[in-house]
Each structure stands twice: as structure tokens, then as C-alpha cells.
């Protein structure tokens, strides 16, 4: 989904991702995915230049959920060593702590994608093998748009994360 990384939109994105994970029967991953996407969108809001537009993708391939945020800023983010009382600057460290892996890759002529993965072994038995689910961005095997049912099922309130 494409959006402006504004504080008012972050809660909506968390609800949409949470609903999609419920639709895929991956409820145990909701808190980690919501935390990760919140941190990535907050980084776009605070640091990305020249604009705050970005794309959020979620992809489920076999037993791995990948969440990525693409923006137009080619600068690579760094993990800060913040003390335990810091109120900002710990986003990538949090992502590293709750995810299986994470990284940054160039995206297009200018820009980057910051991504993280979570093991999705819980609840995937109902999914067809070798299926890719995610946003409208094509992956190596194609992809399917986030289901309208998942968007409609998004709860009106969101959990506090972070």
C-alpha cells in the first residue's frame, strides 16, 4: 500500500497489517509485525528526504513473513547505540531484537527498502504450498493484493506498541 508516512496513518497501517495476519491465521506475529512497521514508518516520517511517501509491502512465502517499507531516500539507516533511557533512536535495534533478520536494499533509481522477516510456521498449514501473498508489488513468484476482507476486518482501535 502506498501512503504518506504521517503519524495519523501509522495506526491505520498497523490495523491493516494486523487484519491481514489474522486472515492468514498468523495471529502470533501481529505484535512483532506491528512494532516493526511502526518503527519503519516512524523512520520515514522523521528522516526520509525528499518526501514522506512510501510503500509498505507484506509477503508470505512458505514459512517466512517479510515486511518492507520502500521510500525515496537513498541514505542507508544505521543502528544507534541508545542508552536504556533514550526515547528515540532505537527503532532499528528494536526491529533487530524482535525479527529473525532485517536489512536494507536499494530500490529503484533513488530510494531504498528496509525490511524484516519473521518466522511464519504457526498457522501456515492452511496455506497452499509455494504461495506468495502480499501487496501489489510483484515478487519473484508474483503476488496478490491484500484482501479487502482483511482491510474491512481491521478493528477500529489499535494496540499500543513500542
PyMOL commands that set and color helices and strands:
alter all, ss='L'
color gray80, all
select helices_A, chain A and resi 7-23+27-47+91-98+124-126+148-152
alter helices_A, ss='H'
color red, helices_A
select strands_A, chain A and resi 2-4+53-61+64-71+101-106+112-119+132-133
alter strands_A, ss='S'
color yellow, strands_A
deselect
rebuild
show_as cartoon
